[in-house]
Amino acid sequence: MSLGLLYLDEFKGYYQSKVIIILWIGLPIITLLLHFIPSNEEIPISSLAALVVASVGGTISSVMISTTIVSEMNQNVYVLFLVRPVKRANLLIAKFLAVYTCLTIATVLSVTSGLIVDIFTKGMPQQVLLEDTFESITISLAAMAIATSAGLLIGSNSKSIAVAAILSIYLGNQLSIISILPGIFLSTWINPILFSILIGLPTTIALLIVSMMLFNKKQF
């Protein structure tokens, strides 16, 4: 089975889940509420929205992907896959891409909803709005990529769903925040977008590689 087919199968399973549906509805609502609180010059609303979206979305994705993998391993689901010519690495990559796609949709929906509110309530210049929106999306996606890949690593090396969930809530969230906070609070010296990409991309790739290496050594 090819990576593309595995991805489509995983994505179909995730987007039909109640958790993802709630995420697609809940994150836009949270973002809308943030746009009605008093503005803080030190922390722009776009940055605050990115922080909240990344924290909530990243934690949920990390827990969801880690507990799913543990549950499937306990039920010997992967034995059926590995009977066929399926690469173990492709199984993990497909899961990561499926969850990350769902997160991307949720992020775009939430940030776009905030953009629409700003257009109708504040009348900000279009260029400023687009720059803030792009910054918010980039920062959120970079942080959630780290959280999701951390969940993948935790899930592929845990035997207990409870342990996987607890570790994902703590470690996934902590790791994702690393790519956000310095760029927000040190924005005078650091470009938030560039910083989040430079931290998020290599960290995500490193976690994925370690996950695949350890998963390849597992006995099913």
Residue pairs with C-beta under 8 A, 6 or more apart in sequence:
1 81
1 84
1 85
1 86
1 90
2 90
3 87
3 90
3 93
3 94
6 86
6 90
6 91
6 93
6 94
7 93
7 94
7 97
7 98
9 94
10 94
10 95
10 97
10 98
10 99
11 97
11 98
11 101
11 102
13 98
14 20
14 64
14 98
14 99
14 102
15 21
15 102
17 64
19 60
19 64
20 102
20 106
23 57
23 60
23 102
23 103
23 106
24 102
24 105
24 106
24 109
26 56
27 53
27 56
27 57
27 106
27 107
27 109
27 110
28 106
28 109
28 110
28 112
28 113
30 52
30 53
30 56
30 110
31 49
31 52
31 53
31 110
31 111
31 113
31 114
32 113
32 114
32 117
34 45
34 48
34 49
34 52
34 114
35 45
35 49
35 114
35 117
35 118
35 121
36 117
37 45
39 45
40 48
43 184
43 185
44 132
45 114
45 118
45 132
46 111
46 114
46 132
46 133
46 135
46 136
47 135
47 136
47 139
47 184
47 187
47 192
49 110
49 111
49 114
49 136
50 111
50 135
50 136
50 137
50 139
50 140
50 143
50 180
51 139
51 177
51 180
51 181
51 184
53 106
53 107
53 110
53 111
53 136
53 140
54 139
54 140
54 143
54 144
54 147
54 176
54 177
54 180
55 143
55 173
55 176
55 177
57 103
57 106
57 107
57 140
57 144
57 147
58 103
58 143
58 144
58 146
58 147
58 148
58 172
58 173
58 176
59 147
59 168
59 169
59 172
59 173
61 99
61 100
61 102
61 103
61 144
61 147
61 148
61 151
61 172
62 147
62 148
62 150
62 151
62 154
62 168
62 169
62 171
62 172
62 173
62 176
63 151
63 164
63 165
63 168
63 169
63 172
64 99
64 151
65 95
65 96
65 99
65 148
65 151
65 152
65 155
65 168
66 151
66 152
66 154
66 155
66 158
66 164
66 165
66 167
66 168
66 172
67 155
67 161
67 164
67 165
67 168
68 95
68 155
69 95
69 152
69 155
69 156
69 164
70 155
70 158
70 159
70 160
70 161
70 164
71 161
72 78
73 156
73 159
73 218
73 220
74 159
74 161
76 220
78 88
78 91
78 220
79 220
81 91
82 88
82 220
88 212
88 215
88 216
88 218
89 212
89 215
89 216
91 215
92 152
92 156
92 208
92 211
92 212
92 215
93 208
93 212
95 152
96 148
96 149
96 152
96 208
99 148
100 144
100 145
100 148
103 141
103 144
103 148
104 141
107 137
107 140
107 141
107 144
108 137
111 133
111 136
111 137
111 140
112 133
114 133
114 136
115 129
115 132
115 133
118 124
118 129
118 132
119 129
134 193
135 192
135 193
138 193
138 196
138 197
139 179
139 180
139 183
139 192
139 193
139 196
141 200
142 179
142 180
142 196
142 197
142 199
142 200
142 201
143 176
143 177
143 179
143 180
143 196
143 200
144 176
145 200
145 201
145 204
146 172
146 175
146 176
146 178
146 179
146 199
146 200
146 203
146 204
146 207
147 172
147 173
147 175
147 176
148 172
148 204
149 203
149 204
149 207
149 208
149 211
150 168
150 171
150 172
150 175
150 176
150 207
151 168
151 172
152 207
152 208
152 211
153 207
153 210
153 211
153 214
154 164
154 167
154 168
154 171
154 172
155 164
155 168
156 211
156 214
156 215
156 218
157 211
157 214
157 215
158 164
158 167
175 203
178 199
178 203
179 195
179 196
179 199
179 200
179 203
180 196
182 190
182 195
183 190
183 191
183 192
183 193
183 195
183 196
184 192
